[in-house]
Amino acid sequence: MVPNESHQYMGIIHLLRHFGWTWIGLVVADDESGDNFLQVMETLFTQHGICSAFTQRLPRHSRIPEDHDNNFLRVPVDSNARVFLMHGDVMVAIWMITFYVFLLTDEMKAAYFGKLWIMTAQTEIIVTGITKLLDFQIFKDTISFAVHSKEPQGFQAYLQNVKPNHIEGGGFLKEFWEQVFDCSFPNPEEPMDTGNICTWEEKLEMVPNLFFEMSISGHSYSIYNAVYTVAYALHAMGLCRVKFRIRRVECQDLHAWQLHSFLQATFFNNSAGEIISFNDHGELITGFDVMSLVLFPNKSFLKTKIGIVNPNGDGGKQLIINEDRTEWHARFNQVLPISTCSVACQPGNLKTKEEGKKFCCFNCLPCPEGKISNTTNMKECFECPEDQYPSKSKNKCVPKDISFLSYDDPLGISAASVAFSFFVITALVQVIFIKHQDTPIVKANNRDLSYILLVSLLLCFLSSFLFLGRPGKVSCFLRQAAFGIIFSVAVSCILAKTITVVVAFMATKPGSNMRKWVGKRLANSIVFFGTSIQVVICTVWLGISPPFPDLDMHSLTGLIVVECNEGSFIMFYLVLGYMGLLSVISFTVAFLARKLPDSFNEAKFITFSMVIFCSVWLSFVPTYLSTKGKYIVAVEIFSILASSAGLLACIFFPKCYVILLRPELNIKDNLIKRKN
C-alpha cells in the first residue's frame, strides 16, 4: 500500500537536479539498510552528475562508542556542501541529535547546523513524531519525502466533531484527551479531582500540531486505502460466489488465501477522488509528496506540500515542484542555496576536471580564440557558424557585418573623387591636344599614339569604378580583364612611342636602312601585338576559370567580406606579369634613348613615367598579399590611379605646359636639334 522505494530514490535525484545541487553530504545508518541506500544512491549520483561530498555513518545501538572521536569526528564536512541527505530510522535520528548536542565541538556543530536537510519518508515521520521530545533544531529547515496522501471527504468535519464519549470504549482516546488538553474525566470509583475537569467540549483543532496534526498523514492515508481495498476485495469475492450460484461459473470452493487475487484486481475511486489500483507486481500505483518542514524554537513545526513525485510522469514531469510555495530560510538570504563543489562555469568558459578530486569538482578556463560556450558547465567550446563570430565575452555568436568598398565609405568616396578628377583632367588634355593637333609638339612622336594613350588613360581611370560598390557577377567578370587589357594598350603605346623615337633618330643617319620603318605602321603593329597577347591571356582566363562574387568568412573577425574571387590566381598573376614585362621593356628602351638630341624627345619623360609605373606595381604585389578585406580593393584602385596619373603627368603635362604657357617653343625649328 506504499509506493515502491525506487520511486523515492529517483524523486531525490530529480529534486537535486531541479535545484542544481550536485555536492551532497550523506548521513545514513551504519547497518545493512544504510549500505543498500548508499549503494543505490551512489550509482544514481554517478549516472546523473551528482557527487557525495562525504558519507557519515551513524550507529543504531544505544551505547556511545569509545572510538567516536576517531570515527564520527574524523569525517570531513565540506563547507561547499550545503545540502545533506539523511536516511534511517528512529535510532539514527536520535543519534544525530546525541552527537550534535553532546559530542560535537562548537566548530563541528557549525559545520552541521545551518544546512538544508533532505529526509526520506522513513526519517520524516520519525522526526515529526519525536520532535516534541528532543531538540531537533539541527533540522530547522528540511525538505522531506512523504508517502502520498490526500484528505478524504469529511475528514476535517470528523476530527472537529470527534469526542471520546462518541466512541464505544474510548479508552485510548480518553487517555489521549486528558494528555493533550491537560484535564481529567470524573471516575466514580475515585475521589473527585479538584484539577481541570474535561468538559467534553474541547476540540482537536485547538491542539498545537506539535501534539496532533489535523491533516492526514501518508501512513494514515495508506491505512485508510488498505481498509477500503480489503472491503472491495471481500465484496468482489462474495459477489463471485453469488454469481456462481446463478450462472454456474468457477467461483466454488474459495478460500481465505485466495483473497490476494481479488486484492490485486481491485480498482475503485476513494472518497478523496483518487483512483486506487495496483500494477502487475501488486504495488499500489502512487508516488510521494515533497514537503517543506519548518521547525520552530517551541518545538512546533509546519509542513507544506511543495511538490509531488509522479512515477508515471513522462520525461521531466516525474517531479513537479511548486516554486511559489518554496521559501528559503533567512540564513540562505531567502534565496536558493547553492550546494556545489565548484562554482558553475559561466558561458564563455569550459569545464576541466580538477585532478585528484571527484568529477563534480572542476576548474573553469576561458574558451580559446574563435570559440564560445553559451551554457553553464560546458565541457567543450564550439565554433560559431560561418556567418557569425564570437562576442568579446565568448558566450554567444554575433552576426557578422557585410564589408565591401562602397561609395558611402570614406575610402570609397575618396577613391571615386580622385578617379573622377583624373578622368576630367585627362579629358581636358585630350581636348587640348585635339585643339592643337596641327602644332609640331602634338605631331611629334606619332599624334595617333598620343590619342590612343590618352583614351586608354581615360579608360584606366574609369575602370577603377568597377572595383567600387558591392561586387556582382558583371563587375567581377569584367574588372580584372578590363584593367589588364587597358593597361596593356597604354604600356604598348608607350613602348611604341619609345621605339618610334629610336627609329626616327637612327633613320636620320647617312646611309641608314631604318627609314623604311619610320611611320605609323611600326607603331600600330607594336600596339596591336602588345595588346593582343594580353587579350589572349584574359580570354583564356575568362573561358576556363573566370572571377566570380564570393564571401570571405574567415579573413577578418566579425566581418563577411564580399569580394571577387579571382578564379585562377595563376592567370591573375600572369596578367600582372605580362604587364610588368611590357613595362620593363618600355623602361629599358626609354632609358637607353633618353639622351637622343631632340628637343621634343619623349624618351626622358617616358623614363620617368615608367619608373613611377614600375615602382607602383612592384610595391602592389606584396601589399596586395598582406592586405585583407576591402583594403585589398583599395590597394588595387590606388595602384591603378597612381600609375595612370604618373603616365599622364610625366608624358603629357610637359607638352601641355609648352602648348599653353610657352607657345614660342611650339615651332618646327625646335623640332630637331642636333648636338654640336
PABA-607834 format. One line per field, with one value per residue (C-alpha): x, z, y; residue in one letter. Coordinates in nm, 2 decimals, m for minus. Example, Ala and Ser with C-alpha at 12.3 -4.5 7.8 and 13.67 -1.06 7.14 Angstrom:
// PABA-607834
c1 = (1.23:1.37)
c3 = (0.78:0.71)
c2 = (m0.45:m0.11)
residu = (A:S)
***
This chain:
// PABA-607834
c1 = (0.00:0.30:0.50:0.80:1.12:1.28:1.04:1.16:1.53:1.45:1.25:1.56:1.77:1.51:1.49:1.87:1.89:1.59:1.77:2.12:2.26:2.55:2.76:2.57:2.65:2.51:2.40:2.28:2.26:2.56:2.37:2.26:1.98:2.23:2.46:2.18:2.08:2.43:2.48:2.17:2.22:2.59:2.50:2.23:2.45:2.71:2.45:2.31:2.62:2.59:2.87:2.87:3.09:3.12:2.94:2.85:2.76:2.56:2.53:2.19:2.29:2.24:2.60:2.83:3.13:3.46:3.62:3.37:3.64:3.83:3.53:3.24:3.45:3.71:3.46:3.53:3.22:3.29:3.19:3.06:2.81:2.50:2.26:2.26:2.06:1.95:1.82:1.75:1.51:1.44:1.77:1.96:1.76:1.83:2.19:2.22:2.08:2.30:2.62:2.51:2.42:2.68:2.97:3.04:3.27:3.13:3.33:3.17:2.83:2.86:2.95:2.63:2.40:2.26:2.23:1.94:1.84:1.66:1.49:1.34:0.99:1.12:1.31:1.05:0.77:1.03:1.15:0.80:0.69:0.96:1.05:0.82:1.07:1.41:1.58:1.57:1.67:1.96:1.68:1.54:1.45:1.40:1.27:1.12:0.96:0.64:0.40:0.14:m0.18:m0.49:m0.76:m1.07:m1.41:m1.54:m1.21:m1.19:m1.55:m1.49:m1.19:m1.37:m1.66:m1.49:m1.55:m1.43:m1.79:m1.89:m1.67:m1.76:m1.49:m1.28:m1.01:m0.71:m0.89:m0.98:m0.61:m0.50:m0.77:m0.65:m0.29:m0.34:m0.60:m0.44:m0.77:m0.92:m1.25:m1.45:m1.42:m1.70:m1.47:m1.21:m1.23:m1.33:m1.02:m1.01:m0.80:m0.91:m1.22:m1.27:m1.59:m1.64:m1.65:m1.28:m1.19:m0.89:m0.83:m0.73:m0.44:m0.10:0.03:0.33:0.09:m0.17:m0.19:m0.52:m0.41:m0.40:m0.05:0.07:0.08:m0.28:m0.39:m0.23:m0.42:m0.74:m0.69:m0.59:m0.92:m1.13:m0.92:m0.98:m1.35:m1.38:m1.19:m1.42:m1.72:m1.59:m1.52:m1.87:m2.02:m1.83:m2.00:m2.34:m2.27:m2.16:m2.49:m2.67:m2.45:m2.25:m1.91:m1.59:m1.61:m1.67:m1.45:m1.30:m1.05:m0.93:m0.58:m0.74:m0.83:m0.50:m0.60:m0.91:m0.69:m0.46:m0.76:m0.92:m0.99:m1.20:m1.23:m1.19:m1.36:m1.06:m1.13:m0.82:m0.81:m0.68:m0.53:m0.23:0.03:0.14:0.37:0.09:0.22:m0.01:0.02:0.11:0.40:0.55:0.48:0.76:0.71:0.87:0.92:0.99:1.07:1.01:1.20:0.90:0.93:0.62:0.65:0.48:0.46:0.38:0.34:0.56:0.56:0.49:0.68:0.48:0.65:0.41:0.51:0.68:1.03:1.06:0.71:0.82:0.89:0.66:0.77:0.56:0.82:0.57:0.53:0.90:1.06:1.42:1.54:1.70:2.03:2.03:1.93:1.59:1.73:1.80:2.10:2.39:2.55:2.82:3.19:3.29:3.12:2.94:3.15:2.96:2.91:3.23:3.43:3.48:3.49:3.80:3.85:4.03:4.30:4.26:3.90:3.56:3.41:3.18:3.50:3.64:3.82:3.69:3.90:3.82:3.73:4.01:4.01:3.74:3.52:3.23:3.02:2.67:2.55:2.70:2.94:3.01:3.30:3.39:3.37:3.24:3.29:3.03:2.86:3.05:2.82:2.87:3.17:3.23:3.14:3.41:3.28:3.28:2.93:2.73:2.77:2.72:2.61:2.90:2.87:2.89:3.21:3.30:3.44:3.12:3.05:2.94:3.27:3.51:3.78:3.54:3.43:3.80:3.89:3.58:3.66:4.02:3.94:3.68:3.92:4.19:3.93:3.83:4.20:4.27:3.97:4.09:4.43:4.26:4.07:4.39:4.57:4.28:4.25:4.63:4.66:4.84:5.11:5.46:5.47:5.14:5.25:5.59:5.63:5.31:5.00:4.77:4.96:4.91:4.54:4.52:4.73:4.50:4.19:4.35:4.43:4.06:3.95:4.21:4.06:3.71:3.80:3.86:3.48:3.44:3.62:3.38:3.05:2.93:3.09:2.85:2.87:2.93:3.18:3.38:3.38:3.50:3.72:4.05:4.03:3.94:4.22:4.48:4.38:4.35:4.69:4.84:4.72:4.87:5.21:5.22:5.16:5.45:5.67:5.57:5.64:5.99:6.08:5.95:6.20:6.48:6.40:6.35:6.69:6.86:6.69:6.85:7.20:7.35:7.31:7.07:6.83:6.59:6.39:6.16:6.05:5.96:5.59:5.26:5.28:5.55:5.38:5.04:5.20:5.36:5.04:4.84:5.09:5.15:4.77:4.68:4.89:4.71:4.37:4.45:4.56:4.24:4.02:4.17:4.13:3.76:3.70:3.84:3.81:3.65:3.63:3.30:3.15:3.24:3.21:3.52:3.40:3.74:3.99:3.85:3.69:3.33:3.31:3.19:3.39:3.21:3.48:3.56:3.72:3.98:3.90:4.25:4.52:4.78:4.60:4.57:4.94:5.01:4.82:5.02:5.34:5.28:5.20:5.52:5.72:5.59:5.67:6.03:6.09:5.94:6.16:6.47:6.42:6.33:6.63:6.87:6.70:6.67:6.98:6.90:6.94:6.58:6.42:6.08:6.24:5.97:6.21:6.33:5.97:5.88:6.17:6.03:5.68:5.80:6.00:5.68:5.47:5.71:5.76:5.38:5.32:5.63:5.50:5.15:5.22:5.35:5.09:4.81:4.92:4.94:4.61:4.27:3.91:3.80:4.16:4.27:4.04:4.16:4.52:4.44:4.25:4.53:4.78:4.56:4.52:4.88:5.03:4.79:4.84:5.22:5.19:4.96:5.18:5.52:5.43:5.15:5.19:5.53:5.36:5.06:5.30:5.46:5.12:4.96:5.24:5.53:5.38:5.70:5.87:5.60:5.75:5.91:6.26:6.28:6.16:6.50:6.83:7.15:7.43:7.72)
c3 = (0.00:0.00:m0.32:m0.44:m0.28:m0.62:m0.69:m0.39:m0.50:m0.84:m0.68:m0.48:m0.79:m0.98:m0.68:m0.66:m1.04:m1.03:m0.78:m0.92:m0.61:m0.71:m0.40:m0.13:0.22:0.31:0.66:0.69:0.94:0.99:0.90:0.61:0.53:0.51:0.29:0.05:0.04:m0.03:m0.30:m0.48:m0.44:m0.53:m0.86:m0.93:m0.84:m1.09:m1.36:m1.31:m1.25:m0.87:m0.61:m0.24:m0.05:0.24:0.39:0.77:0.92:1.24:1.48:1.57:1.91:2.23:2.37:2.29:2.11:2.28:1.95:1.85:1.84:1.58:1.37:1.36:1.43:1.17:0.88:0.70:0.64:0.32:0.36:0.00:0.08:0.20:0.14:0.35:0.26:0.56:0.56:0.86:1.14:1.49:1.63:1.36:1.42:1.79:1.75:1.51:1.79:2.05:1.85:1.78:2.13:2.34:2.14:1.87:1.93:1.85:1.53:1.42:1.52:1.30:1.01:1.06:1.16:0.90:0.63:0.42:0.51:0.27:0.45:0.31:0.40:0.67:0.85:0.81:1.01:1.29:1.31:1.32:1.57:1.83:1.78:2.08:2.30:2.17:2.04:1.66:1.57:1.37:1.12:1.14:0.77:0.59:0.26:0.32:0.12:0.25:0.13:m0.09:0.09:0.01:0.26:0.23:0.20:0.55:0.73:0.88:0.99:1.16:1.35:1.46:1.60:1.75:2.12:2.35:2.46:2.09:2.06:2.24:2.49:2.40:2.65:2.44:2.32:2.67:2.78:2.48:2.55:2.91:2.80:2.52:2.70:3.04:3.20:3.36:3.33:3.66:3.79:4.03:4.20:4.28:4.48:4.29:4.14:4.21:3.89:3.54:3.45:3.09:2.97:2.65:2.46:2.38:2.01:1.85:1.62:1.94:1.99:1.86:1.57:1.79:1.96:1.70:1.33:1.18:0.83:0.74:0.71:0.43:0.66:0.78:0.42:0.33:0.61:0.50:0.14:0.27:0.47:0.16:m0.07:0.16:0.17:m0.21:m0.24:0.00:m0.18:m0.51:m0.35:m0.21:m0.54:m0.72:m0.50:m0.57:m0.95:m0.91:m0.77:m1.05:m1.36:m1.25:m1.31:m1.14:m0.81:m0.60:m0.30:m0.25:0.05:0.25:0.10:m0.25:m0.14:m0.27:m0.63:m0.56:m0.39:m0.68:m0.92:m0.70:m0.88:m0.73:m0.66:m0.29:m0.12:m0.18:m0.55:m0.63:m0.82:m0.62:m0.83:m0.84:m1.11:m1.22:m0.92:m0.67:m0.59:m0.53:m0.83:m0.64:m0.56:m0.29:m0.17:m0.13:0.19:0.33:0.71:0.92:1.29:1.54:1.86:2.07:1.91:1.69:1.32:0.99:0.70:0.35:0.04:m0.23:m0.49:m0.59:m0.73:m1.00:m1.12:m1.42:m1.55:m1.88:m1.90:m1.68:m1.53:m1.29:m1.03:m1.01:m0.78:m0.70:m0.69:m0.55:m0.23:m0.18:0.07:0.17:0.52:0.61:0.66:0.28:0.24:0.13:m0.20:m0.34:m0.15:m0.36:m0.30:m0.55:m0.52:m0.77:m0.89:m1.22:m1.52:m1.68:m2.05:m2.22:m2.02:m2.04:m1.76:m1.70:m1.44:m1.12:m1.07:m0.77:m0.70:m0.80:m1.13:m0.96:m0.88:m1.17:m1.29:m1.54:m1.83:m2.09:m2.43:m2.69:m2.95:m3.21:m2.99:m2.75:m2.49:m2.44:m2.14:m1.80:m1.73:m2.09:m2.14:m2.48:m2.66:m3.02:m3.32:m3.45:m3.78:m4.07:m4.09:m3.71:m3.48:m3.10:m2.88:m2.66:m2.36:m2.58:m2.46:m2.78:m3.16:m3.31:m3.68:m3.89:m4.07:m4.45:m4.57:m4.92:m5.05:m5.10:m5.23:m4.88:m4.73:m4.68:m4.85:m5.14:m5.17:m5.18:m5.45:m5.66:m5.63:m5.73:m6.02:m6.15:m6.11:m6.31:m6.57:m6.61:m6.63:m6.89:m7.09:m7.08:m7.20:m7.48:m7.57:m7.57:m7.80:m8.04:m8.05:m8.11:m8.32:m8.60:m8.38:m8.40:m8.04:m8.09:m8.42:m8.27:m8.19:m8.36:m8.28:m8.31:m8.04:m7.82:m7.88:m7.82:m7.50:m7.37:m7.44:m7.26:m6.96:m6.96:m6.95:m6.68:m6.46:m6.54:m6.48:m6.11:m6.07:m6.15:m5.82:m5.61:m5.48:m5.39:m5.62:m5.87:m6.15:m6.42:m6.23:m6.11:m6.46:m6.63:m6.39:m6.39:m6.76:m6.85:m6.62:m6.78:m7.14:m7.10:m6.92:m7.19:m7.45:m7.26:m7.20:m7.56:m7.68:m7.46:m7.60:m7.95:m7.88:m7.74:m8.03:m8.27:m8.12:m8.15:m8.51:m8.61:m8.47:m8.64:m8.97:m8.98:m9.00:m9.35:m9.53:m9.26:m9.36:m9.08:m9.29:m9.42:m9.06:m8.99:m9.00:m8.84:m8.94:m8.70:m8.41:m8.48:m8.51:m8.17:m8.00:m8.17:m8.10:m7.74:m7.67:m7.85:m7.62:m7.31:m7.48:m7.54:m7.18:m7.05:m7.29:m7.17:m6.81:m6.86:m7.05:m6.81:m6.46:m6.46:m6.15:m5.95:m5.65:m5.32:m4.95:m4.73:m4.39:m4.22:m4.31:m4.07:m3.73:m3.72:m4.10:m4.41:m4.69:m5.02:m5.28:m5.62:m5.62:m5.90:m6.01:m6.11:m5.93:m6.18:m6.46:m6.25:m6.18:m6.54:m6.64:m6.40:m6.51:m6.87:m6.79:m6.59:m6.88:m7.12:m6.86:m6.81:m7.19:m7.22:m6.93:m7.07:m7.42:m7.29:m7.06:m7.34:m7.56:m7.30:m7.43:m7.80:m7.94:m7.98:m7.81:m7.82:m7.73:m7.51:m7.41:m7.10:m6.99:m7.06:m6.85:m6.55:m6.61:m6.63:m6.31:m6.14:m6.31:m6.22:m5.86:m5.81:m5.94:m5.78:m5.44:m5.53:m5.51:m5.15:m5.04:m5.21:m5.05:m4.70:m4.70:m4.62:m4.68:m4.86:m4.83:m5.10:m5.34:m5.21:m5.28:m5.64:m5.70:m5.56:m5.79:m6.09:m6.02:m5.92:m6.22:m6.46:m6.31:m6.33:m6.71:m6.76:m6.56:m6.70:m7.06:m7.13:m6.87:m7.02:m7.36:m7.22:m7.05:m7.38:m7.57:m7.31:m7.15:m7.39:m7.74:m7.88:m7.83:m8.02:m8.37:m8.63:m8.59:m8.24:m8.35:m8.40:m8.27:m8.33:m8.10:m8.18)
c2 = (0.00:0.23:0.34:0.15:0.27:0.32:0.60:0.78:0.74:0.88:1.16:1.26:1.27:1.48:1.71:1.76:1.82:2.06:2.29:2.23:2.06:1.84:1.83:1.64:1.52:1.17:1.08:0.71:0.43:0.21:m0.11:m0.32:m0.07:0.21:0.00:m0.06:0.30:0.41:0.16:0.27:0.64:0.64:0.46:0.71:1.00:0.89:0.85:1.19:1.40:1.43:1.36:1.28:1.53:1.29:1.00:0.99:0.66:0.67:0.37:0.22:0.08:0.28:0.26:0.55:0.40:0.46:0.55:0.81:1.07:0.87:0.79:1.04:1.35:1.24:1.27:1.60:1.82:2.01:2.37:2.38:2.10:2.29:2.01:1.69:1.38:1.17:0.82:0.60:0.50:0.64:0.54:0.72:1.04:1.02:0.95:1.25:1.47:1.30:1.36:1.72:1.81:1.62:1.50:1.77:2.07:2.41:2.41:2.08:2.20:2.50:2.26:2.06:2.34:2.58:2.32:2.22:1.87:1.63:1.34:1.02:0.92:0.68:0.96:1.23:1.06:0.99:1.35:1.50:1.23:1.28:1.65:1.72:1.52:1.62:1.94:1.88:2.24:2.10:2.01:2.36:2.37:2.05:1.91:1.57:1.30:1.16:0.88:1.05:1.15:1.33:1.43:1.21:1.39:1.48:1.41:1.76:1.75:1.42:1.54:1.86:1.66:1.36:1.31:1.03:0.96:0.91:0.60:0.28:0.20:0.50:0.40:0.52:0.83:0.93:0.90:1.10:1.36:1.40:1.44:1.69:1.91:1.87:1.76:1.45:1.27:1.20:0.85:0.73:0.48:0.75:1.07:1.39:1.55:1.92:1.98:2.06:1.86:1.76:1.92:1.71:2.04:2.05:2.03:1.87:2.18:2.36:2.13:2.25:2.05:1.96:1.71:1.65:1.72:1.80:1.69:1.32:1.17:0.95:0.64:0.71:0.76:0.42:0.25:0.42:0.29:m0.05:m0.09:0.01:m0.22:m0.52:m0.42:m0.40:m0.73:m0.91:m0.76:m0.89:m1.23:m1.25:m1.13:m1.40:m1.67:m1.52:m1.53:m1.89:m1.99:m1.80:m1.86:m2.17:m2.00:m2.12:m1.94:m2.25:m2.36:m2.02:m2.00:m1.71:m1.72:m1.66:m1.31:m1.19:m1.23:m1.02:m0.76:m0.72:m0.68:m0.41:m0.08:0.20:0.57:0.66:0.95:1.17:1.15:0.94:0.61:0.31:0.04:m0.19:m0.28:m0.62:m0.65:m0.59:m0.25:0.05:0.29:0.61:0.83:1.06:1.41:1.66:1.85:2.16:2.10:2.41:2.35:2.64:2.71:2.60:2.25:2.30:2.25:2.34:2.11:2.25:2.04:2.19:1.91:1.56:1.26:1.10:0.78:0.76:1.10:1.14:1.29:1.60:1.55:1.28:1.56:1.87:2.15:2.45:2.73:2.98:2.77:2.71:2.95:2.95:3.04:3.37:3.20:3.15:3.51:3.38:3.26:2.92:2.77:2.66:2.32:2.25:2.15:2.42:2.74:2.68:2.77:3.06:3.09:3.18:2.92:2.55:2.30:2.10:1.82:1.91:1.64:1.41:1.51:1.38:1.48:1.74:1.94:2.12:2.43:2.69:2.81:3.07:2.94:2.95:3.22:3.17:2.95:3.01:2.83:2.95:2.75:2.68:2.39:2.31:2.06:2.18:2.52:2.52:2.74:2.98:2.94:3.09:3.40:3.47:3.54:3.51:3.80:3.96:3.76:3.44:3.35:3.40:3.43:3.77:3.81:3.94:4.27:4.28:4.45:4.59:4.91:5.10:5.45:5.55:5.45:5.75:5.54:5.47:5.83:5.94:5.69:5.78:6.15:6.11:5.88:6.12:6.42:6.25:6.15:6.51:6.62:6.36:6.46:6.82:6.71:6.53:6.84:7.05:6.80:6.79:7.17:7.20:6.89:7.07:7.21:7.05:6.93:6.73:6.58:6.48:6.11:6.00:6.20:5.90:5.71:6.01:6.00:5.62:5.66:5.94:5.73:5.43:5.65:5.77:5.41:5.33:5.60:5.48:5.11:5.19:5.24:4.86:4.80:5.02:4.90:4.56:4.30:4.14:3.89:4.15:4.37:4.07:3.93:4.25:4.44:4.25:4.17:4.53:4.66:4.42:4.49:4.87:4.90:4.67:4.92:5.21:5.05:4.92:5.28:5.40:5.12:5.22:5.59:5.50:5.27:5.54:5.79:5.55:5.45:5.82:5.91:5.62:5.70:6.04:5.90:5.89:5.55:5.42:5.14:5.23:5.48:5.21:5.15:5.51:5.57:5.47:5.10:5.01:5.19:5.04:4.69:4.73:4.84:4.57:4.29:4.40:4.43:4.10:3.89:4.03:3.98:3.62:3.57:3.74:3.54:3.21:3.32:3.42:3.10:2.84:3.00:3.35:3.56:3.55:3.71:3.53:3.57:3.56:3.45:3.40:3.67:3.94:3.88:4.00:4.07:3.89:4.04:4.05:4.01:3.89:3.55:3.57:3.21:3.13:3.32:3.19:3.37:3.68:3.69:3.60:3.92:4.13:3.96:4.03:4.39:4.41:4.26:4.53:4.80:4.67:4.67:5.02:5.15:4.99:5.13:5.47:5.48:5.40:5.67:5.94:6.14:6.15:6.51:6.60:6.89:6.71:6.38:6.19:5.92:6.11:6.17:5.81:5.70:5.90:5.77:5.41:5.45:5.56:5.29:5.00:5.13:5.13:4.78:4.63:4.75:4.64:4.27:4.24:4.50:4.30:3.98:4.12:4.32:4.18:4.28:4.59:4.73:4.48:4.66:5.00:4.90:4.80:5.12:5.32:5.14:5.20:5.57:5.62:5.45:5.61:5.95:5.90:5.83:6.13:6.37:6.27:6.23:6.49:6.77:6.89:6.92:7.10:7.34:7.42:7.44:7.67:7.86:7.85:7.86:8.02:7.68:7.50:7.57:7.35:7.49:7.35:7.01:6.87:6.99:6.81:6.81:7.03)
residu = (M:V:P:N:E:S:H:Q:Y:M:G:I:I:H:L:L:R:H:F:G:W:T:W:I:G:L:V:V:A:D:D:E:S:G:D:N:F:L:Q:V:M:E:T:L:F:T:Q:H:G:I:C:S:A:F:T:Q:R:L:P:R:H:S:R:I:P:E:D:H:D:N:N:F:L:R:V:P:V:D:S:N:A:R:V:F:L:M:H:G:D:V:M:V:A:I:W:M:I:T:F:Y:V:F:L:L:T:D:E:M:K:A:A:Y:F:G:K:L:W:I:M:T:A:Q:T:E:I:I:V:T:G:I:T:K:L:L:D:F:Q:I:F:K:D:T:I:S:F:A:V:H:S:K:E:P:Q:G:F:Q:A:Y:L:Q:N:V:K:P:N:H:I:E:G:G:G:F:L:K:E:F:W:E:Q:V:F:D:C:S:F:P:N:P:E:E:P:M:D:T:G:N:I:C:T:W:E:E:K:L:E:M:V:P:N:L:F:F:E:M:S:I:S:G:H:S:Y:S:I:Y:N:A:V:Y:T:V:A:Y:A:L:H:A:M:G:L:C:R:V:K:F:R:I:R:R:V:E:C:Q:D:L:H:A:W:Q:L:H:S:F:L:Q:A:T:F:F:N:N:S:A:G:E:I:I:S:F:N:D:H:G:E:L:I:T:G:F:D:V:M:S:L:V:L:F:P:N:K:S:F:L:K:T:K:I:G:I:V:N:P:N:G:D:G:G:K:Q:L:I:I:N:E:D:R:T:E:W:H:A:R:F:N:Q:V:L:P:I:S:T:C:S:V:A:C:Q:P:G:N:L:K:T:K:E:E:G:K:K:F:C:C:F:N:C:L:P:C:P:E:G:K:I:S:N:T:T:N:M:K:E:C:F:E:C:P:E:D:Q:Y:P:S:K:S:K:N:K:C:V:P:K:D:I:S:F:L:S:Y:D:D:P:L:G:I:S:A:A:S:V:A:F:S:F:F:V:I:T:A:L:V:Q:V:I:F:I:K:H:Q:D:T:P:I:V:K:A:N:N:R:D:L:S:Y:I:L:L:V:S:L:L:L:C:F:L:S:S:F:L:F:L:G:R:P:G:K:V:S:C:F:L:R:Q:A:A:F:G:I:I:F:S:V:A:V:S:C:I:L:A:K:T:I:T:V:V:V:A:F:M:A:T:K:P:G:S:N:M:R:K:W:V:G:K:R:L:A:N:S:I:V:F:F:G:T:S:I:Q:V:V:I:C:T:V:W:L:G:I:S:P:P:F:P:D:L:D:M:H:S:L:T:G:L:I:V:V:E:C:N:E:G:S:F:I:M:F:Y:L:V:L:G:Y:M:G:L:L:S:V:I:S:F:T:V:A:F:L:A:R:K:L:P:D:S:F:N:E:A:K:F:I:T:F:S:M:V:I:F:C:S:V:W:L:S:F:V:P:T:Y:L:S:T:K:G:K:Y:I:V:A:V:E:I:F:S:I:L:A:S:S:A:G:L:L:A:C:I:F:F:P:K:C:Y:V:I:L:L:R:P:E:L:N:I:K:D:N:L:I:K:R:K:N)
***
